[in-house]
Amino acid sequence: MAYLTRKNSIALIFVGAALVASCSGAKDATQATSSESSATTVPSSNPAPAVLTPVTAAALARPIPVTATDGKVHLAYELFLTNTLPQPVNLRGIAPMADGAPLQSPITENLLPWVKVFGATGPTTILGPGQSALAWLDVTVPSPADIPEVMQHRISLQVTTPNPPLLPADLTEIVARTEVSKKSAITIDPPLKGENWLDGNGCCSVTPHRGAVSPLNGQLLAPERFAIDYVQLTSDGKMFNGDRTSVNSYPYYGTDVFAVAAGKIVSIVNDLPEQTPGANPTGLALEQYGGNHIVQDLGDGRFAFYAHLQTGSVPFKVGDTLTAGQSLGKLGNSGNTDAPHLHFHIMDGPDPLASNGLPFEIRSFDLTNQIVSMDNLSDVTDTGGAAQFATGVATGPRSNQMPLTLDVMKYDVAAG
């Protein structure tokens, strides 16, 4: 939950890789228990002949469609891959498919950083004997009418020691036949009010939030799959002015945070200290990563998580019911954070760690800008530089859409 790329690891799944696990994770396909949070293997009425598939694959969660600010419908999910051979294989490409046709261009030359191999000492597409990996997918379709009911995945492999005809040097597998969820993304109000709110760490590329897949309670869990880190830019495009290590240099520090929907508070932490900006905290226990926070039950198996709130700013107790648009606390810098921000996500359980992230769409807002690149974003967050905005972005009013990383928005919140 630390801001942007400087997340502290609570479980080093990918030791030495660019992305490390954060305060979250995703269910092991062999241990999933929920029919909606787990992937489903769909039987065929006319099964094809058996084919050797030495690399097995399964989706960690059944993808739930969500419409984003690019106007497309996104299916964001992960594949759990395992090499069953006693020799290394080279993963060459992944192509999501429906009805035998590719849904989009396959991931080939740009396979990294979409794939992370467990136990690897650096970025690689080589799976050693018995080694597993995760692959992050973001399948997009033009409209809800184009959402497939079932997806498959064509995986291209190169075998180190072939044994034709069963095991040729270059092998293509069709694996991970998975249903798309019938659930819809929840529609919510924004958690903040005002102009220039930046989504600095959200869906759907492999940001630290999406990459945060951790082993918890014997499962892989991913509560931050659709999480957002919100910071507010000044009128001249800066995140802070002056001393980076002072919370007072961040003009949005202490601003009100609002309930995104009606629902009862199921947990509160309100007494953790504020951190010093500009550095990763050390010595935090696992349960302290979210800092001061509220978990709110929105119903239908959905829970909202508002994290890193200001110390002592929550005026409620567990069991109180919030109304949509009601102020619930102040934006702070507590927990695993290196700059004041609001970490927000929706999850399928009340535990901010032991849950899976669910998509959400914000009812109404204005898309006002988009940061030009992740490099520029790093300049804004690390050195106090000014944001540079992309040209040709279709700005303006939006309804029932999910913000994407680098989006800048204006939010209006109805009084609770």
Secondary structure, DSSP 8 states (H G I E B T S, - for coil): --STT----SS-TTTTSS----S-----TTT---TTTS--B---SS-------SEEEEESS----EEBTTS-EEEEEEEEEEE-SSS-EEEEEEEEEETTEESS--B-TT-TTTEEETT-SS---EE-TT-EEEEEEEEEESSGGG--SEEEEEEEEEESS-BTTTB-SEEEEEEEEEE--S---EEE--SS-EEEEEE-S-SSSS-TTTT--EEETTEEE-TTTT-EEEEE--TTS-S--S-TT-GGGSTTTT-EEE-SS-EEEEEEE----B--TTS---S--GGGTT-EEEEEEEETTEEEEEEEE-TT-----TT-EE-TT-EEEEB--BSS-SS--EEEEEESSS-SSSS-EE-EEEEEEEEEEEBS-HHHHHHHHHH-----B-SS---EEEEEEB--TTEEEEE-----
